[in-house]
Amino acid sequence: MKKKILVVFILTFSLVTISFSQDTIRNKKGGGYLFTKVVNYDATPVQDQSNTGTCWSFSALSFFESELLRKGKGNFNLSEMFVVRNAYIDKAQKYVRMHGKSNFGQGGSFWDIPYIIKNYGIVPEEVYSGKNYGGGEKHNHAELEAILGAIVKVISENPQKTLTTSWKKAYTSVVDAYLGNVPDNFTFQGKKYTPISFAANMGLNMDDYITITSFTHHPFYQKFILEVEDNWASQSVYNVPADEMMSIVNNALKTGYTIAWATDVSEKGFSFKNGLAIVPEDETNVSKKGEDNKHFNNAGADKTGTPFDAPCTEKSITQQDRQDAFDNFQTTDDHGMHITGIYKDQTGKVFYRVKNSWGVKHNDCDGYLFASETYVKYKTMDIMVHKDALPSDIKKKLGIN
């Protein structure tokens, strides 16, 4: 009898141990944060934007790839550089029309992706990798951005006093020389498509996707053009109170949806290498070694301090805190990522599991990180979600059907 009890105990203990190891994740090897899954959704493999400022395309397409998984459409690897290529061309035309008085660069925003897909379609990564310039498997747009910037600067200055009919063709030829020519049609999994027909075949209605933010310098429950440099297309976002923005985040994740997340990553409490984005109440013992690169795609500087070693007390964030940080340039439009789930640490605090696009070698979370609910409330620039992910009362306030 005692032997049977002992066997049952050992088996039970083993099952508990296995369950704990499967459902609990540390922020880093030996890290003191223990995250237990509340809910998490399928996502495609982590990609590497490398030496580019194209996180907006990587994160938004990761979001749409999860949407395809959610809808049972299958596992797709969509071409980030197809989106970037078309955005480079439309961005140049906007820059010239504005006489050089608009932003031009590698950056973009989430709403660029539905715009591109609606107007130009989309293709799989295997059809258009956007690596036509040599240098191996990594993306690098440093030279391309410099050349394109020089072209549009000259054109916007209009040295001939009238624009030629050839500048768009010349500019596009440079884009395609680096990224590759877009195919008129292609074969994928035995079927022939154009970029437009491939987008239609995915079965995603781009009008179903909306962007949300929370700032007090515009009225709530209305749309406004978000004043950030990378909003080159002057697109509008819905504005809601911060607590309702967080209600949207939590409702989406609890009802089967993931979220594209634009945020500031320049905070002391953001450390991809530590697998964390937090807002410590006491930041005095956070130290930084090294420098962040322009796009943080090398995971940035090394940060150390007790807030990264074990759960810490975080600041209490208000609507005014969000606004002050935005108005004082302390919250900037740095980076886009993809939120796939809700977790809790061992103290019960809510964290979100976030898929990044900096590869899988720079931290111990396989290219993901954990952002606290406080960090998301404080440093979110905007989110993109399916409209049905909104709670019904907020949807009604915004006039969304």
ZAMARGU-4260 file (C-alpha; in steps of 0.2 Angstrom, whole numbers, plus 5000, padded with zeros to 4 digits):
<rodrens>
0) 5000/5000/5000 | 5014/5012/5005 | 5023/5008/4988 | 5007/5012/4978 | 5005/5029/4987
5) 5024/5033/4984 | 5022/5029/4965 | 5006/5039/4964 | 5015/5054/4973 | 5030/5052/4961
10) 5019/5052/4946 | 5009/5067/4952 | 5024/5077/4956 | 5032/5073/4939 | 5016/5079/4930
15) 5016/5095/4940 | 5034/5098/4937 | 5032/5095/4918 | 5017/5106/4918 | 5027/5120/4927
20) 5041/5119/4915 | 5030/5120/4900 | 5019/5134/4906 | 5032/5145/4915 | 5045/5155/4906
25) 5059/5165/4913 | 5064/5182/4906 | 5082/5176/4904 | 5093/5162/4910 | 5093/5162/4929
30) 5081/5177/4928 | 5070/5180/4943 | 5054/5184/4933 | 5043/5168/4932 | 5029/5170/4919
35) 5014/5159/4918 | 5003/5159/4903 | 4986/5165/4904 | 4983/5165/4885 | 4994/5164/4870
40) 4991/5163/4851 | 5000/5156/4837 | 5013/5166/4828 | 5025/5163/4813 | 5043/5162/4816
45) 5053/5177/4823 | 5061/5187/4808 | 5076/5198/4808 | 5074/5216/4801 | 5093/5217/4802
50) 5100/5234/4797 | 5084/5242/4792 | 5071/5254/4800 | 5057/5243/4793 | 5050/5236/4810
55) 5033/5243/4805 | 5032/5231/4790 | 5039/5216/4800 | 5027/5218/4815 | 5011/5222/4805
60) 5014/5207/4793 | 5017/5196/4808 | 5000/5202/4815 | 4992/5198/4798 | 5000/5181/4798
65) 4993/5177/4815 | 4976/5183/4808 | 4977/5170/4794 | 4981/5157/4807 | 4966/5163/4817
70) 4955/5161/4802 | 4961/5144/4798 | 4969/5150/4782 | 4986/5142/4785 | 5004/5147/4789
75) 5010/5161/4778 | 5027/5170/4777 | 5022/5186/4769 | 5035/5198/4760 | 5040/5212/4771
80) 5050/5220/4757 | 5036/5220/4745 | 5027/5231/4757 | 5043/5242/4760 | 5046/5243/4741
85) 5029/5250/4737 | 5030/5262/4752 | 5047/5269/4746 | 5039/5273/4729 | 5023/5281/4736
90) 5033/5290/4750 | 5044/5298/4737 | 5029/5305/4727 | 5022/5312/4743 | 5039/5320/4748
95) 5040/5328/4731 | 5022/5335/4731 | 5026/5342/4748 | 5041/5351/4741 | 5053/5341/4752
100) 5043/5347/4768 | 5038/5329/4773 | 5047/5315/4781 | 5057/5303/4770 | 5066/5288/4777
105) 5064/5269/4781 | 5051/5272/4794 | 5032/5269/4792 | 5016/5265/4802 | 5004/5251/4804
110) 4991/5258/4793 | 5003/5258/4778 | 5001/5239/4777 | 4982/5239/4774 | 4985/5253/4762
115) 4998/5243/4752 | 4989/5227/4752 | 4973/5236/4746 | 4981/5245/4732 | 4996/5234/4727
120) 4992/5217/4734 | 5005/5206/4743 | 5016/5191/4739 | 5025/5177/4749 | 5042/5179/4755
125) 5049/5166/4743 | 5042/5176/4729 | 5050/5193/4734 | 5064/5193/4747 | 5070/5211/4744
130) 5088/5206/4744 | 5094/5210/4727 | 5110/5219/4732 | 5121/5205/4738 | 5129/5204/4756
135) 5121/5188/4761 | 5105/5184/4770 | 5103/5200/4780 | 5093/5216/4775 | 5103/5232/4774
140) 5095/5248/4768 | 5109/5260/4773 | 5115/5263/4756 | 5098/5262/4748 | 5091/5275/4760
145) 5105/5287/4757 | 5103/5286/4738 | 5085/5287/4738 | 5085/5302/4750 | 5097/5311/4738
150) 5086/5308/4723 | 5070/5315/4731 | 5080/5330/4738 | 5086/5335/4721 | 5069/5332/4713
155) 5060/5342/4726 | 5072/5357/4724 | 5066/5357/4705 | 5083/5362/4697 | 5075/5362/4680
160) 5060/5373/4686 | 5048/5360/4680 | 5048/5342/4684 | 5054/5329/4671 | 5043/5315/4665
165) 5057/5303/4670 | 5061/5306/4688 | 5048/5293/4694 | 5055/5280/4682 | 5073/5283/4687
170) 5069/5283/4706 | 5059/5267/4704 | 5073/5259/4695 | 5085/5262/4709 | 5072/5254/4722
175) 5070/5239/4711 | 5089/5238/4708 | 5091/5235/4727 | 5076/5226/4731 | 5071/5217/4715
180) 5058/5218/4702 | 5040/5214/4707 | 5033/5200/4697 | 5017/5203/4687 | 5012/5185/4691
185) 5019/5170/4701 | 5015/5152/4705 | 5013/5148/4724 | 5008/5130/4730 | 5004/5125/4712
190) 4992/5140/4708 | 4996/5156/4698 | 4993/5173/4706 | 4996/5191/4704 | 5000/5201/4719
195) 4982/5208/4719 | 4974/5190/4717 | 4985/5183/4730 | 4979/5196/4743 | 4961/5193/4738
200) 4964/5174/4740 | 4970/5177/4758 | 4952/5182/4763 | 4957/5196/4774 | 4946/5212/4773
205) 4958/5227/4776 | 4944/5238/4781 | 4941/5227/4796 | 4957/5233/4804 | 4959/5249/4814
210) 4972/5259/4824 | 4969/5265/4842 | 4978/5278/4853 | 4975/5288/4868 | 4980/5306/4870
215) 4971/5321/4877 | 4976/5334/4864 | 4962/5328/4853 | 4944/5323/4858 | 4941/5306/4863
220) 4930/5294/4853 | 4935/5304/4837 | 4949/5301/4824 | 4964/5312/4821 | 4980/5312/4812
225) 4994/5306/4823 | 5008/5318/4824 | 5023/5307/4822 | 5036/5308/4808 | 5033/5291/4801
230) 5015/5295/4798 | 5020/5300/4780 | 5003/5296/4773 | 4994/5307/4786 | 4983/5293/4791
235) 4970/5294/4806 | 4969/5284/4822 | 4954/5282/4834 | 4957/5291/4851 | 4950/5283/4867
240) 4955/5286/4886 | 4970/5276/4892 | 4960/5264/4902 | 4949/5260/4888 | 4964/5257/4877
245) 4970/5244/4889 | 4952/5236/4889 | 4954/5234/4871 | 4971/5226/4873 | 4965/5214/4886
250) 4948/5210/4877 | 4957/5207/4861 | 4969/5194/4869 | 4956/5186/4879 | 4944/5183/4864
255) 4956/5176/4852 | 4965/5191/4843 | 4983/5197/4843 | 4989/5215/4842 | 5001/5225/4832
260) 5010/5237/4845 | 5019/5253/4841 | 5029/5259/4856 | 5044/5269/4863 | 5059/5257/4867
265) 5071/5271/4873 | 5066/5269/4891 | 5077/5264/4905 | 5066/5249/4908 | 5066/5242/4891
270) 5079/5229/4889 | 5077/5216/4875 | 5092/5207/4881 | 5084/5205/4898 | 5068/5200/4890
275) 5058/5214/4898 | 5049/5231/4896 | 5045/5238/4913 | 5043/5255/4922 | 5052/5254/4938
280) 5047/5266/4952 | 5066/5267/4956 | 5077/5268/4941 | 5092/5274/4950 | 5101/5258/4950
285) 5098/5254/4931 | 5114/5256/4922 | 5118/5255/4904 | 5134/5249/4895 | 5136/5253/4877
290) 5126/5262/4865 | 5109/5259/4856 | 5110/5259/4837 | 5098/5269/4826 | 5085/5255/4825
295) 5090/5245/4841 | 5090/5230/4829 | 5106/5224/4838 | 5095/5224/4854 | 5103/5240/4860
300) 5114/5243/4875 | 5117/5231/4889 | 5106/5236/4904 | 5109/5229/4922 | 5100/5233/4939
305) 5089/5224/4951 | 5073/5228/4941 | 5079/5216/4928 | 5083/5202/4941 | 5067/5200/4950
310) 5049/5208/4950 | 5050/5226/4956 | 5037/5240/4960 | 5032/5250/4945 | 5026/5268/4944
315) 5007/5271/4943 | 5003/5278/4926 | 4989/5291/4923 | 4982/5298/4907 | 4992/5314/4911
320) 5008/5304/4912 | 5005/5298/4895 | 5002/5315/4888 | 5016/5323/4897 | 5028/5310/4890
325) 5022/5313/4872 | 5022/5332/4873 | 5040/5332/4880 | 5047/5320/4867 | 5049/5307/4880
330) 5038/5295/4871 | 5043/5293/4853 | 5038/5282/4839 | 5052/5271/4840 | 5047/5253/4836
335) 5033/5241/4830 | 5031/5224/4838 | 5017/5210/4839 | 5008/5206/4855 | 5003/5187/4855
340) 4998/5183/4873 | 4995/5187/4891 | 5006/5181/4905 | 5007/5184/4924 | 5023/5184/4934
345) 5024/5176/4951 | 5017/5191/4960 | 5001/5191/4949 | 5006/5206/4939 | 5000/5206/4920
350) 5013/5205/4907 | 5011/5203/4888 | 5021/5192/4877 | 5028/5202/4863 | 5036/5195/4847
355) 5050/5206/4840 | 5059/5207/4824 | 5077/5207/4830 | 5081/5189/4827 | 5082/5175/4840
360) 5101/5178/4846 | 5100/5193/4856 | 5090/5186/4871 | 5085/5170/4880 | 5066/5172/4875
365) 5068/5166/4857 | 5066/5183/4851 | 5051/5188/4862 | 5050/5199/4877 | 5038/5202/4891
370) 5030/5220/4893 | 5021/5224/4909 | 5004/5231/4908 | 5011/5247/4916 | 5023/5249/4901
375) 5010/5246/4888 | 4998/5259/4896 | 5012/5271/4897 | 5022/5269/4881 | 5010/5264/4868
380) 5010/5275/4853 | 4996/5266/4844 | 4989/5248/4842 | 4981/5239/4827 | 4968/5227/4830
385) 4953/5218/4821 | 4938/5229/4824 | 4929/5214/4832 | 4942/5213/4845 | 4935/5229/4853
390) 4923/5228/4868 | 4905/5231/4862 | 4903/5247/4872 | 4919/5255/4865 | 4915/5250/4848
395) 4898/5259/4849 | 4906/5275/4856 | 4918/5275/4841 | 4903/5272/4829 | 4911/5256/4822
400) 4900/5243/4815
</rodrens>
